[in-house]
Amino acid sequence: MPYSKFNVTKNKRSIWAFNREALIILKTMCDNHTATFNDFKDTIRKCMHSHCELGSLEQLINEVYSNEERGHFMSIVLSNICNRALDVDKICGQSPPLLCSGSNRSVTMSQEQVASLLACSVFCLYPMRSEQKAKNQYRNFPNPNFNLLYKSGHPRKIQKLKCIFHYFRRVTENMPTGVITIQRVVLPKAYFPRWSEVKTDLCDLHLTTGKKIEDIPSVLQIDFANKYIASALTEKFSKYKMH
C-alpha cells in the first residue's frame, strides 16, 4: 500500500510523507482554482519519482475536454481525488487480500474504499509497480497504477480515462453507500468438461428484436460494450459479454 512503513527511500525516509506533501500542494491549487494540467502532471511524476510520458492524459485534459469540463475537473473533481488518496490510510486500514489464481476467495469493500484505492492509482502511488526493474518481482500481479494508461496510444485510452474521471465526478457529487464484492470461483480440474467427448446437443436458440429484454422472462442479456472501453477487442469490432 502507498502508506506502508516499508515504502521508503534508500535513506529510509518515508516516501508516503513525500507523496502526501505533493498531493496537499496540488489540492490547495485546485481549491484556489489555479491548478493546471502541468501541475497535475508534475504531481504524478513526483509521486512516481520518474519522468513518465503522459500523452493520452494530456490530450484528454487539454484537447478533448471543453473549457467548462476542464475547469470543473481541475478545481472540483481533482481536489476530491486528492482527498481520497490522502485519506487512504484511514479509509483502507489494511491491504485488500489478493485473489490468487487457483483459490476460492472473495473480497468485499465499501464504495468509499474503492474510490480511495482508485485515487491512489490516478497518482501512481502503489510502490514497486511502475518500475521496469520490478517486473520480475511482481510479474504475477497486475499493475494498479495508471501510468501505462496515461501514455500516448490508441484512442480507446482516452475513452477509458473519460470513464474513470466520470466515475470520480459522480462520487464527488454523491458517494454511494453500498459495498462491492469481488469473488473468484475455481472449478476443480476433476470437473473440467471434456468438450471433445461431449455428445449433448446445444439447446435451441431464438433471437428477436421485437421486444425489450426486460419484457422477456428467463433470457440471457448481451451487452455490446463501447469498443474503446472494452480491453480485449480489435479495432473494427465491439466486444460483447454475457450476463
Sequence and secondary structure as in RCSB ss.txt:
>XXXX:A:sequence
MPYSKFNVTKNKRSIWAFNREALIILKTMCDNHTATFNDFKDTIRKCMHSHCELGSLEQLINEVYSNEERGHFMS
IVLSNICNRALDVDKICGQSPPLLCSGSNRSVTMSQEQVASLLACSVFCLYPMRSEQKAKNQYRNFPNPNFNLLY
KSGHPRKIQKLKCIFHYFRRVTENMPTGVITIQRVVLPKAYFPRWSEVKTDLCDLHLTTGKKIEDIPSVLQIDFA
NKYIASALTEKFSKYKMH
>XXXX:A:secstr
 TT TT B TT  BHHHHHHHHHHHHHHHHHTT   HHHHHHHHHHHHTS    HHHHHIIIIIS HHHHHHIII
IIHHHHHHHHHTHHHH  S      TT  EEEEEEHHHHHHHHHHHHTT STTSS GGGTTTTTTS   SSHHHH
SS  THHHHHHHHHHHHHHHHHH     EEEEEE    GGG   GGG           SSS GGGSSS   EEE 
 TTT SS  SSS  EEE 
